[in-house]
């Protein structure tokens, strides 16, 4: 049985530095929003005890 061969062997070059920097920034912003939300709800709860 013959082995399958790939006809299209194109190299795709992506600028990974800028993509990863944007991803890192988005994750940090989302994380900060989550932490701020949790902290505000926690202090609201503790303040009403």
mmCIF entry with sequence, helices, sheets and N, C-alpha, C, O atoms, coordinates in Angstrom:
data_MODEL
# 
_entry.id   MODEL 
# 
_entity.id                         1 
_entity.type                       polymer 
_entity.pdbx_number_of_molecules   1 
# 
_entity_poly.entity_id                      1 
_entity_poly.type                           'polypeptide(L)' 
_entity_poly.nstd_linkage                   no 
_entity_poly.nstd_monomer                   no 
_entity_poly.pdbx_seq_one_letter_code       
;(UNK)(UNK)(UNK)(UNK)(UNK)(UNK)(UNK)(UNK)(UNK)(UNK)(UNK)(UNK)(UNK)(UNK)(UNK)(UNK)
(UNK)(UNK)(UNK)(UNK)(UNK)(UNK)(UNK)(UNK)(UNK)(UNK)(UNK)(UNK)(UNK)(UNK)(UNK)(UNK)
(UNK)(UNK)(UNK)(UNK)(UNK)(UNK)(UNK)(UNK)(UNK)(UNK)(UNK)(UNK)(UNK)(UNK)(UNK)(UNK)
(UNK)
;
_entity_poly.pdbx_seq_one_letter_code_can   XXXXXXXXXXXXXXXXXXXXXXXXXXXXXXXXXXXXXXXXXXXXXXXXX 
_entity_poly.pdbx_strand_id                 A 
# 
loop_
_entity_poly_seq.entity_id 
_entity_poly_seq.num 
_entity_poly_seq.mon_id 
_entity_poly_seq.hetero 
1 1  UNK n 
1 2  UNK n 
1 3  UNK n 
1 4  UNK n 
1 5  UNK n 
1 6  UNK n 
1 7  UNK n 
1 8  UNK n 
1 9  UNK n 
1 10 UNK n 
1 11 UNK n 
1 12 UNK n 
1 13 UNK n 
1 14 UNK n 
1 15 UNK n 
1 16 UNK n 
1 17 UNK n 
1 18 UNK n 
1 19 UNK n 
1 20 UNK n 
1 21 UNK n 
1 22 UNK n 
1 23 UNK n 
1 24 UNK n 
1 25 UNK n 
1 26 UNK n 
1 27 UNK n 
1 28 UNK n 
1 29 UNK n 
1 30 UNK n 
1 31 UNK n 
1 32 UNK n 
1 33 UNK n 
1 34 UNK n 
1 35 UNK n 
1 36 UNK n 
1 37 UNK n 
1 38 UNK n 
1 39 UNK n 
1 40 UNK n 
1 41 UNK n 
1 42 UNK n 
1 43 UNK n 
1 44 UNK n 
1 45 UNK n 
1 46 UNK n 
1 47 UNK n 
1 48 UNK n 
1 49 UNK n 
# 
_struct_asym.id          A 
_struct_asym.entity_id   1 
# 
_struct_conf.conf_type_id            HELX_P 
_struct_conf.id                      HELX_P1 
_struct_conf.pdbx_PDB_helix_id       AA1 
_struct_conf.beg_label_comp_id       UNK 
_struct_conf.beg_label_asym_id       A 
_struct_conf.beg_label_seq_id        16 
_struct_conf.pdbx_beg_PDB_ins_code   ? 
_struct_conf.end_label_comp_id       UNK 
_struct_conf.end_label_asym_id       A 
_struct_conf.end_label_seq_id        47 
_struct_conf.pdbx_end_PDB_ins_code   ? 
_struct_conf.beg_auth_comp_id        UNK 
_struct_conf.beg_auth_asym_id        A 
_struct_conf.beg_auth_seq_id         16 
_struct_conf.end_auth_comp_id        UNK 
_struct_conf.end_auth_asym_id        A 
_struct_conf.end_auth_seq_id         47 
_struct_conf.pdbx_PDB_helix_class    1 
_struct_conf.details                 ? 
_struct_conf.pdbx_PDB_helix_length   32 
# 
_struct_conf_type.id          HELX_P 
_struct_conf_type.criteria    ? 
_struct_conf_type.reference   ? 
# 
loop_
_atom_site.group_PDB 
_atom_site.id 
_atom_site.type_symbol 
_atom_site.label_atom_id 
_atom_site.label_alt_id 
_atom_site.label_comp_id 
_atom_site.label_asym_id 
_atom_site.label_entity_id 
_atom_site.label_seq_id 
_atom_site.pdbx_PDB_ins_code 
_atom_site.Cartn_x 
_atom_site.Cartn_y 
_atom_site.Cartn_z 
_atom_site.occupancy 
_atom_site.B_iso_or_equiv 
_atom_site.pdbx_formal_charge 
_atom_site.auth_seq_id 
_atom_site.auth_comp_id 
_atom_site.auth_asym_id 
_atom_site.auth_atom_id 
_atom_site.pdbx_PDB_model_num 
ATOM 1   N N  . UNK A 1 1  ? 0.839   -1.171 0.000  1.00 0.00 ? 1  UNK A N  1 
ATOM 2   C CA . UNK A 1 1  ? 0.000   0.000  0.000  1.00 0.00 ? 1  UNK A CA 1 
ATOM 3   C C  . UNK A 1 1  ? 0.891   1.243  0.000  1.00 0.00 ? 1  UNK A C  1 
ATOM 4   O O  . UNK A 1 1  ? 1.739   1.386  0.880  1.00 0.00 ? 1  UNK A O  1 
ATOM 5   N N  . UNK A 1 2  ? 0.715   2.140  -0.966 1.00 0.00 ? 2  UNK A N  1 
ATOM 6   C CA . UNK A 1 2  ? 1.583   3.316  -1.050 1.00 0.00 ? 2  UNK A CA 1 
ATOM 7   C C  . UNK A 1 2  ? 1.256   4.318  0.051  1.00 0.00 ? 2  UNK A C  1 
ATOM 8   O O  . UNK A 1 2  ? 0.111   4.433  0.488  1.00 0.00 ? 2  UNK A O  1 
ATOM 9   N N  . UNK A 1 3  ? 2.289   5.042  0.492  1.00 0.00 ? 3  UNK A N  1 
ATOM 10  C CA . UNK A 1 3  ? 2.083   6.050  1.521  1.00 0.00 ? 3  UNK A CA 1 
ATOM 11  C C  . UNK A 1 3  ? 1.558   7.332  0.883  1.00 0.00 ? 3  UNK A C  1 
ATOM 12  O O  . UNK A 1 3  ? 1.967   7.683  -0.224 1.00 0.00 ? 3  UNK A O  1 
ATOM 13  N N  . UNK A 1 4  ? 0.657   8.034  1.569  1.00 0.00 ? 4  UNK A N  1 
ATOM 14  C CA . UNK A 1 4  ? 0.108   9.280  1.010  1.00 0.00 ? 4  UNK A CA 1 
ATOM 15  C C  . UNK A 1 4  ? 1.172   10.375 0.973  1.00 0.00 ? 4  UNK A C  1 
ATOM 16  O O  . UNK A 1 4  ? 2.006   10.490 1.871  1.00 0.00 ? 4  UNK A O  1 
ATOM 17  N N  . UNK A 1 5  ? 1.118   11.160 -0.074 1.00 0.00 ? 5  UNK A N  1 
ATOM 18  C CA . UNK A 1 5  ? 2.086   12.233 -0.235 1.00 0.00 ? 5  UNK A CA 1 
ATOM 19  C C  . UNK A 1 5  ? 1.358   13.576 -0.229 1.00 0.00 ? 5  UNK A C  1 
ATOM 20  O O  . UNK A 1 5  ? 0.253   13.717 -0.752 1.00 0.00 ? 5  UNK A O  1 
ATOM 21  N N  . UNK A 1 6  ? 2.003   14.530 0.368  1.00 0.00 ? 6  UNK A N  1 
ATOM 22  C CA . UNK A 1 6  ? 1.443   15.869 0.415  1.00 0.00 ? 6  UNK A CA 1 
ATOM 23  C C  . UNK A 1 6  ? 1.974   16.646 -0.788 1.00 0.00 ? 6  UNK A C  1 
ATOM 24  O O  . UNK A 1 6  ? 3.183   16.721 -1.008 1.00 0.00 ? 6  UNK A O  1 
ATOM 25  N N  . UNK A 1 7  ? 1.051   17.221 -1.562 1.00 0.00 ? 7  UNK A N  1 
ATOM 26  C CA . UNK A 1 7  ? 1.458   17.956 -2.765 1.00 0.00 ? 7  UNK A CA 1 
ATOM 27  C C  . UNK A 1 7  ? 1.828   19.401 -2.445 1.00 0.00 ? 7  UNK A C  1 
ATOM 28  O O  . UNK A 1 7  ? 2.761   19.950 -3.030 1.00 0.00 ? 7  UNK A O  1 
ATOM 29  N N  . UNK A 1 8  ? 1.114   20.001 -1.536 1.00 0.00 ? 8  UNK A N  1 
ATOM 30  C CA . UNK A 1 8  ? 1.363   21.404 -1.210 1.00 0.00 ? 8  UNK A CA 1 
ATOM 31  C C  . UNK A 1 8  ? 2.247   21.481 0.023  1.00 0.00 ? 8  UNK A C  1 
ATOM 32  O O  . UNK A 1 8  ? 1.800   21.189 1.132  1.00 0.00 ? 8  UNK A O  1 
ATOM 33  N N  . UNK A 1 9  ? 3.478   21.866 -0.164 1.00 0.00 ? 9  UNK A N  1 
ATOM 34  C CA . UNK A 1 9  ? 4.404   22.042 0.955  1.00 0.00 ? 9  UNK A CA 1 
ATOM 35  C C  . UNK A 1 9  ? 4.786   23.515 1.036  1.00 0.00 ? 9  UNK A C  1 
ATOM 36  O O  . UNK A 1 9  ? 5.917   23.903 0.743  1.00 0.00 ? 9  UNK A O  1 
ATOM 37  N N  . UNK A 1 10 ? 3.811   24.323 1.444  1.00 0.00 ? 10 UNK A N  1 
ATOM 38  C CA . UNK A 1 10 ? 4.051   25.758 1.551  1.00 0.00 ? 10 UNK A CA 1 
ATOM 39  C C  . UNK A 1 10 ? 4.421   26.099 2.973  1.00 0.00 ? 10 UNK A C  1 
ATOM 40  O O  . UNK A 1 10 ? 3.836   25.572 3.920  1.00 0.00 ? 10 UNK A O  1 
ATOM 41  N N  . UNK A 1 11 ? 5.385   26.974 3.125  1.00 0.00 ? 11 UNK A N  1 
ATOM 42  C CA . UNK A 1 11 ? 5.761   27.459 4.441  1.00 0.00 ? 11 UNK A CA 1 
ATOM 43  C C  . UNK A 1 11 ? 4.995   28.736 4.728  1.00 0.00 ? 11 UNK A C  1 
ATOM 44  O O  . UNK A 1 11 ? 5.039   29.699 3.961  1.00 0.00 ? 11 UNK A O  1 
ATOM 45  N N  . UNK A 1 12 ? 4.304   28.721 5.830  1.00 0.00 ? 12 UNK A N  1 
ATOM 46  C CA . UNK A 1 12 ? 3.526   29.887 6.228  1.00 0.00 ? 12 UNK A CA 1 
ATOM 47  C C  . UNK A 1 12 ? 4.308   30.637 7.297  1.00 0.00 ? 12 UNK A C  1 
ATOM 48  O O  . UNK A 1 12 ? 4.590   30.098 8.367  1.00 0.00 ? 12 UNK A O  1 
ATOM 49  N N  . UNK A 1 13 ? 4.648   31.862 7.005  1.00 0.00 ? 13 UNK A N  1 
ATOM 50  C CA . UNK A 1 13 ? 5.389   32.654 7.986  1.00 0.00 ? 13 UNK A CA 1 
ATOM 51  C C  . UNK A 1 13 ? 4.436   33.623 8.660  1.00 0.00 ? 13 UNK A C  1 
ATOM 52  O O  . UNK A 1 13 ? 3.748   34.400 7.997  1.00 0.00 ? 13 UNK A O  1 
ATOM 53  N N  . UNK A 1 14 ? 4.403   33.571 9.963  1.00 0.00 ? 14 UNK A N  1 
ATOM 54  C CA . UNK A 1 14 ? 3.541   34.442 10.755 1.00 0.00 ? 14 UNK A CA 1 
ATOM 55  C C  . UNK A 1 14 ? 4.434   35.239 11.698 1.00 0.00 ? 14 UNK A C  1 
ATOM 56  O O  . UNK A 1 14 ? 5.377   34.703 12.281 1.00 0.00 ? 14 UNK A O  1 
ATOM 57  N N  . UNK A 1 15 ? 4.137   36.479 11.834 1.00 0.00 ? 15 UNK A N  1 
ATOM 58  C CA . UNK A 1 15 ? 4.888   37.300 12.780 1.00 0.00 ? 15 UNK A CA 1 
ATOM 59  C C  . UNK A 1 15 ? 4.389   36.952 14.179 1.00 0.00 ? 15 UNK A C  1 
ATOM 60  O O  . UNK A 1 15 ? 3.405   37.515 14.658 1.00 0.00 ? 15 UNK A O  1 
ATOM 61  N N  . UNK A 1 16 ? 5.076   36.026 14.819 1.00 0.00 ? 16 UNK A N  1 
ATOM 62  C CA . UNK A 1 16 ? 4.615   35.513 16.100 1.00 0.00 ? 16 UNK A CA 1 
ATOM 63  C C  . UNK A 1 16 ? 4.813   36.509 17.227 1.00 0.00 ? 16 UNK A C  1 
ATOM 64  O O  . UNK A 1 16 ? 4.041   36.500 18.186 1.00 0.00 ? 16 UNK A O  1 
ATOM 65  N N  . UNK A 1 17 ? 5.806   37.356 17.147 1.00 0.00 ? 17 UNK A N  1 
ATOM 66  C CA . UNK A 1 17 ? 6.073   38.294 18.234 1.00 0.00 ? 17 UNK A CA 1 
ATOM 67  C C  . UNK A 1 17 ? 4.893   39.233 18.467 1.00 0.00 ? 17 UNK A C  1 
ATOM 68  O O  . UNK A 1 17 ? 4.439   39.387 19.601 1.00 0.00 ? 17 UNK A O  1 
ATOM 69  N N  . UNK A 1 18 ? 4.400   39.853 17.415 1.00 0.00 ? 18 UNK A N  1 
ATOM 70  C CA . UNK A 1 18 ? 3.310   40.794 17.575 1.00 0.00 ? 18 UNK A CA 1 
ATOM 71  C C  . UNK A 1 18 ? 2.025   40.072 17.949 1.00 0.00 ? 18 UNK A C  1 
ATOM 72  O O  . UNK A 1 18 ? 1.238   40.593 18.738 1.00 0.00 ? 18 UNK A O  1 
ATOM 73  N N  . UNK A 1 19 ? 1.797   38.900 17.407 1.00 0.00 ? 19 UNK A N  1 
ATOM 74  C CA . UNK A 1 19 ? 0.598   38.130 17.735 1.00 0.00 ? 19 UNK A CA 1 
ATOM 75  C C  . UNK A 1 19 ? 0.623   37.710 19.191 1.00 0.00 ? 19 UNK A C  1 
ATOM 76  O O  . UNK A 1 19 ? -0.391  37.809 19.881 1.00 0.00 ? 19 UNK A O  1 
ATOM 77  N N  . UNK A 1 20 ? 1.759   37.246 19.666 1.00 0.00 ? 20 UNK A N  1 
ATOM 78  C CA . UNK A 1 20 ? 1.856   36.804 21.049 1.00 0.00 ? 20 UNK A CA 1 
ATOM 79  C C  . UNK A 1 20 ? 1.802   37.973 22.021 1.00 0.00 ? 20 UNK A C  1 
ATOM 80  O O  . UNK A 1 20 ? 1.269   37.835 23.122 1.00 0.00 ? 20 UNK A O  1 
ATOM 81  N N  . UNK A 1 21 ? 2.340   39.108 21.635 1.00 0.00 ? 21 UNK A N  1 
ATOM 82  C CA . UNK A 1 21 ? 2.264   40.283 22.502 1.00 0.00 ? 21 UNK A CA 1 
ATOM 83  C C  . UNK A 1 21 ? 0.821   40.739 22.659 1.00 0.00 ? 21 UNK A C  1 
ATOM 84  O O  . UNK A 1 21 ? 0.397   41.100 23.757 1.00 0.00 ? 21 UNK A O  1 
ATOM 85  N N  . UNK A 1 22 ? 0.079   40.723 21.581 1.00 0.00 ? 22 UNK A N  1 
ATOM 86  C CA . UNK A 1 22 ? -1.337  41.096 21.643 1.00 0.00 ? 22 UNK A CA 1 
ATOM 87  C C  . UNK A 1 22 ? -2.141  40.115 22.464 1.00 0.00 ? 22 UNK A C  1 
ATOM 88  O O  . UNK A 1 22 ? -3.020  40.516 23.226 1.00 0.00 ? 22 UNK A O  1 
ATOM 89  N N  . UNK A 1 23 ? -1.850  38.838 22.319 1.00 0.00 ? 23 UNK A N  1 
ATOM 90  C CA . UNK A 1 23 ? -2.540  37.807 23.089 1.00 0.00 ? 23 UNK A CA 1 
ATOM 91  C C  . UNK A 1 23 ? -2.227  37.961 24.572 1.00 0.00 ? 23 UNK A C  1 
ATOM 92  O O  . UNK A 1 23 ? -3.121  37.870 25.413 1.00 0.00 ? 23 UNK A O  1 
ATOM 93  N N  . UNK A 1 24 ? -0.958  38.193 24.888 1.00 0.00 ? 24 UNK A N  1 
ATOM 94  C CA . UNK A 1 24 ? -0.550  38.367 26.288 1.00 0.00 ? 24 UNK A CA 1 
ATOM 95  C C  . UNK A 1 24 ? -1.243  39.574 26.900 1.00 0.00 ? 24 UNK A C  1 
ATOM 96  O O  . UNK A 1 24 ? -1.720  39.508 28.033 1.00 0.00 ? 24 UNK A O  1 
ATOM 97  N N  . UNK A 1 25 ? -1.302  40.668 26.164 1.00 0.00 ? 25 UNK A N  1 
ATOM 98  C CA . UNK A 1 25 ? -1.953  41.879 26.672 1.00 0.00 ? 25 UNK A CA 1 
ATOM 99  C C  . UNK A 1 25 ? -3.440  41.622 26.908 1.00 0.00 ? 25 UNK A C  1 
ATOM 100 O O  . UNK A 1 25 ? -3.986  42.047 27.926 1.00 0.00 ? 25 UNK A O  1 
ATOM 101 N N  . UNK A 1 26 ? -4.091  40.939 25.989 1.00 0.00 ? 26 UNK A N  1 
ATOM 102 C CA . UNK A 1 26 ? -5.519  40.652 26.139 1.00 0.00 ? 26 UNK A CA 1 
ATOM 103 C C  . UNK A 1 26 ? -5.781  39.755 27.340 1.00 0.00 ? 26 UNK A C  1 
ATOM 104 O O  . UNK A 1 26 ? -6.750  39.967 28.069 1.00 0.00 ? 26 UNK A O  1 
ATOM 105 N N  . UNK A 1 27 ? -4.934  38.762 27.554 1.00 0.00 ? 27 UNK A N  1 
ATOM 106 C CA . UNK A 1 27 ? -5.089  37.858 28.700 1.00 0.00 ? 27 UNK A CA 1 
ATOM 107 C C  . UNK A 1 27 ? -4.870  38.607 30.007 1.00 0.00 ? 27 UNK A C  1 
ATOM 108 O O  . UNK A 1 27 ? -5.600  38.388 30.973 1.00 0.00 ? 27 UNK A O  1 
ATOM 109 N N  . UNK A 1 28 ? -3.873  39.487 30.048 1.00 0.00 ? 28 UNK A N  1 
ATOM 110 C CA . UNK A 1 28 ? -3.619  40.261 31.257 1.00 0.00 ? 28 UNK A CA 1 
ATOM 111 C C  . UNK A 1 28 ? -4.780  41.209 31.570 1.00 0.00 ? 28 UNK A C  1 
ATOM 112 O O  . UNK A 1 28 ? -5.166  41.354 32.730 1.00 0.00 ? 28 UNK A O  1 
ATOM 113 N N  . UNK A 1 29 ? -5.328  41.843 30.556 1.00 0.00 ? 29 UNK A N  1 
ATOM 114 C CA . UNK A 1 29 ? -6.471  42.740 30.764 1.00 0.00 ? 29 UNK A CA 1 
ATOM 115 C C  . UNK A 1 29 ? -7.685  41.960 31.256 1.00 0.00 ? 29 UNK A C  1 
ATOM 116 O O  . UNK A 1 29 ? -8.375  42.397 32.177 1.00 0.00 ? 29 UNK A O  1 
ATOM 117 N N  . UNK A 1 30 ? -7.944  40.819 30.652 1.00 0.00 ? 30 UNK A N  1 
ATOM 118 C CA . UNK A 1 30 ? -9.071  39.986 31.073 1.00 0.00 ? 30 UNK A CA 1 
ATOM 119 C C  . UNK A 1 30 ? -8.873  39.479 32.498 1.00 0.00 ? 30 UNK A C  1 
ATOM 120 O O  . UNK A 1 30 ? -9.817  39.451 33.287 1.00 0.00 ? 30 UNK A O  1 
ATOM 121 N N  . UNK A 1 31 ? -7.653  39.080 32.825 1.00 0.00 ? 31 UNK A N  1 
ATOM 122 C CA . UNK A 1 31 ? -7.348  38.635 34.182 1.00 0.00 ? 31 UNK A CA 1 
ATOM 123 C C  . UNK A 1 31 ? -7.542  39.744 35.196 1.00 0.00 ? 31 UNK A C  1 
ATOM 124 O O  . UNK A 1 31 ? -8.071  39.509 36.283 1.00 0.00 ? 31 UNK A O  1 
ATOM 125 N N  . UNK A 1 32 ? -7.120  40.949 34.852 1.00 0.00 ? 32 UNK A N  1 
ATOM 126 C CA . UNK A 1 32 ? -7.299  42.086 35.753 1.00 0.00 ? 32 UNK A CA 1 
ATOM 127 C C  . UNK A 1 32 ? -8.777  42.380 35.980 1.00 0.00 ? 32 UNK A C  1 
ATOM 128 O O  . UNK A 1 32 ? -9.186  42.688 37.100 1.00 0.00 ? 32 UNK A O  1 
ATOM 129 N N  . UNK A 1 33 ? -9.569  42.286 34.932 1.00 0.00 ? 33 UNK A N  1 
ATOM 130 C CA . UNK A 1 33 ? -11.013 42.510 35.071 1.00 0.00 ? 33 UNK A CA 1 
ATOM 131 C C  . UNK A 1 33 ? -11.629 41.464 35.997 1.00 0.00 ? 33 UNK A C  1 
ATOM 132 O O  . UNK A 1 33 ? -12.463 41.793 36.840 1.00 0.00 ? 33 UNK A O  1 
ATOM 133 N N  . UNK A 1 34 ? -11.224 40.218 35.843 1.00 0.00 ? 34 UNK A N  1 
ATOM 134 C CA . UNK A 1 34 ? -11.755 39.146 36.694 1.00 0.00 ? 34 UNK A CA 1 
ATOM 135 C C  . UNK A 1 34 ? -11.352 39.369 38.148 1.00 0.00 ? 34 UNK A C  1 
ATOM 136 O O  . UNK A 1 34 ? -12.179 39.223 39.048 1.00 0.00 ? 34 UNK A O  1 
ATOM 137 N N  . UNK A 1 35 ? -10.083 39.723 38.390 1.00 0.00 ? 35 UNK A N  1 
ATOM 138 C CA . UNK A 1 35 ? -9.609  39.947 39.758 1.00 0.00 ? 35 UNK A CA 1 
ATOM 139 C C  . UNK A 1 35 ? -10.330 41.142 40.386 1.00 0.00 ? 35 UNK A C  1 
ATOM 140 O O  . UNK A 1 35 ? -10.725 41.075 41.551 1.00 0.00 ? 35 UNK A O  1 
ATOM 141 N N  . UNK A 1 36 ? -10.506 42.218 39.645 1.00 0.00 ? 36 UNK A N  1 
ATOM 142 C CA . UNK A 1 36 ? -11.205 43.396 40.162 1.00 0.00 ? 36 UNK A CA 1 
ATOM 143 C C  . UNK A 1 36 ? -12.654 43.060 40.490 1.00 0.00 ? 36 UNK A C  1 
ATOM 144 O O  . UNK A 1 36 ? -13.180 43.510 41.508 1.00 0.00 ? 36 UNK A O  1 
ATOM 145 N N  . UNK A 1 37 ? -13.298 42.276 39.638 1.00 0.00 ? 37 UNK A N  1 
ATOM 146 C CA . UNK A 1 37 ? -14.686 41.877 39.884 1.00 0.00 ? 37 UNK A CA 1 
ATOM 147 C C  . UNK A 1 37 ? -14.790 41.031 41.148 1.00 0.00 ? 37 UNK A C  1 
ATOM 148 O O  . UNK A 1 37 ? -15.643 41.282 41.999 1.00 0.00 ? 37 UNK A O  1 
ATOM 149 N N  . UNK A 1 38 ? -13.923 40.032 41.270 1.00 0.00 ? 38 UNK A N  1 
ATOM 150 C CA . UNK A 1 38 ? -13.933 39.180 42.464 1.00 0.00 ? 38 UNK A CA 1 
ATOM 151 C C  . UNK A 1 38 ? -13.670 39.993 43.723 1.00 0.00 ? 38 UNK A C  1 
ATOM 152 O O  . UNK A 1 38 ? -14.359 39.812 44.727 1.00 0.00 ? 38 UNK A O  1 
ATOM 153 N N  . UNK A 1 39 ? -12.695 40.877 43.687 1.00 0.00 ? 39 UNK A N  1 
ATOM 154 C CA . UNK A 1 39 ? -12.354 41.674 44.869 1.00 0.00 ? 39 UNK A CA 1 
ATOM 155 C C  . UNK A 1 39 ? -13.509 42.593 45.250 1.00 0.00 ? 39 UNK A C  1 
ATOM 156 O O  . UNK A 1 39 ? -13.820 42.731 46.433 1.00 0.00 ? 39 UNK A O  1 
ATOM 157 N N  . UNK A 1 40 ? -14.145 43.218 44.273 1.00 0.00 ? 40 UNK A N  1 
ATOM 158 C CA . UNK A 1 40 ? -15.241 44.123 44.584 1.00 0.00 ? 40 UNK A CA 1 
ATOM 159 C C  . UNK A 1 40 ? -16.432 43.376 45.179 1.00 0.00 ? 40 UNK A C  1 
ATOM 160 O O  . UNK A 1 40 ? -17.066 43.869 46.112 1.00 0.00 ? 40 UNK A O  1 
ATOM 161 N N  . UNK A 1 41 ? -16.740 42.204 44.654 1.00 0.00 ? 41 UNK A N  1 
ATOM 162 C CA . UNK A 1 41 ? -17.839 41.413 45.207 1.00 0.00 ? 41 UNK A CA 1 
ATOM 163 C C  . UNK A 1 41 ? -17.485 40.929 46.611 1.00 0.00 ? 41 UNK A C  1 
ATOM 164 O O  . UNK A 1 41 ? -18.345 40.915 47.491 1.00 0.00 ? 41 UNK A O  1 
ATOM 165 N N  . UNK A 1 42 ? -16.250 40.539 46.828 1.00 0.00 ? 42 UNK A N  1 
ATOM 166 C CA . UNK A 1 42 ? -15.810 40.079 48.142 1.00 0.00 ? 42 UNK A CA 1 
ATOM 167 C C  . UNK A 1 42 ? -15.930 41.191 49.179 1.00 0.00 ? 42 UNK A C  1 
ATOM 168 O O  . UNK A 1 42 ? -16.485 40.983 50.258 1.00 0.00 ? 42 UNK A O  1 
ATOM 169 N N  . UNK A 1 43 ? -15.409 42.373 48.850 1.00 0.00 ? 43 UNK A N  1 
ATOM 170 C CA . UNK A 1 43 ? -15.462 43.474 49.803 1.00 0.00 ? 43 UNK A CA 1 
ATOM 171 C C  . UNK A 1 43 ? -16.894 43.967 50.014 1.00 0.00 ? 43 UNK A C  1 
ATOM 172 O O  . UNK A 1 43 ? -17.232 44.427 51.104 1.00 0.00 ? 43 UNK A O  1 
ATOM 173 N N  . UNK A 1 44 ? -17.727 43.877 48.994 1.00 0.00 ? 44 UNK A N  1 
ATOM 174 C CA . UNK A 1 44 ? -19.127 44.209 49.160 1.00 0.00 ? 44 UNK A CA 1 
ATOM 175 C C  . UNK A 1 44 ? -19.792 43.234 50.132 1.00 0.00 ? 44 UNK A C  1 
ATOM 176 O O  . UNK A 1 44 ? -20.566 43.643 50.997 1.00 0.00 ? 44 UNK A O  1 
ATOM 177 N N  . UNK A 1 45 ? -19.489 41.962 49.987 1.00 0.00 ? 45 UNK A N  1 
ATOM 178 C CA . UNK A 1 45 ? -20.040 40.930 50.877 1.00 0.00 ? 45 UNK A CA 1 
ATOM 179 C C  . UNK A 1 45 ? -19.539 41.116 52.312 1.00 0.00 ? 45 UNK A C  1 
ATOM 180 O O  . UNK A 1 45 ? -20.329 41.059 53.255 1.00 0.00 ? 45 UNK A O  1 
ATOM 181 N N  . UNK A 1 46 ? -18.241 41.335 52.479 1.00 0.00 ? 46 UNK A N  1 
ATOM 182 C CA . UNK A 1 46 ? -17.666 41.500 53.817 1.00 0.00 ? 46 UNK A CA 1 
ATOM 183 C C  . UNK A 1 46 ? -18.209 42.782 54.473 1.00 0.00 ? 46 UNK A C  1 
ATOM 184 O O  . UNK A 1 46 ? -18.441 42.804 55.682 1.00 0.00 ? 46 UNK A O  1 
ATOM 185 N N  . UNK A 1 47 ? -18.407 43.815 53.705 1.00 0.00 ? 47 UNK A N  1 
ATOM 186 C CA . UNK A 1 47 ? -18.907 45.068 54.245 1.00 0.00 ? 47 UNK A CA 1 
ATOM 187 C C  . UNK A 1 47 ? -20.345 44.973 54.717 1.00 0.00 ? 47 UNK A C  1 
ATOM 188 O O  . UNK A 1 47 ? -20.751 45.754 55.577 1.00 0.00 ? 47 UNK A O  1 
ATOM 189 N N  . UNK A 1 48 ? -21.112 44.066 54.198 1.00 0.00 ? 48 UNK A N  1 
ATOM 190 C CA . UNK A 1 48 ? -22.522 43.935 54.573 1.00 0.00 ? 48 UNK A CA 1 
ATOM 191 C C  . UNK A 1 48 ? -22.739 42.933 55.691 1.00 0.00 ? 48 UNK A C  1 
ATOM 192 O O  . UNK A 1 48 ? -23.875 42.741 56.126 1.00 0.00 ? 48 UNK A O  1 
ATOM 193 N N  . UNK A 1 49 ? -21.687 42.291 56.166 1.00 0.00 ? 49 UNK A N  1 
ATOM 194 C CA . UNK A 1 49 ? -21.863 41.321 57.259 1.00 0.00 ? 49 UNK A CA 1 
ATOM 195 C C  . UNK A 1 49 ? -22.210 41.973 58.565 1.00 0.00 ? 49 UNK A C  1 
ATOM 196 O O  . UNK A 1 49 ? -22.388 41.285 59.570 1.00 0.00 ? 49 UNK A O  1 
# 
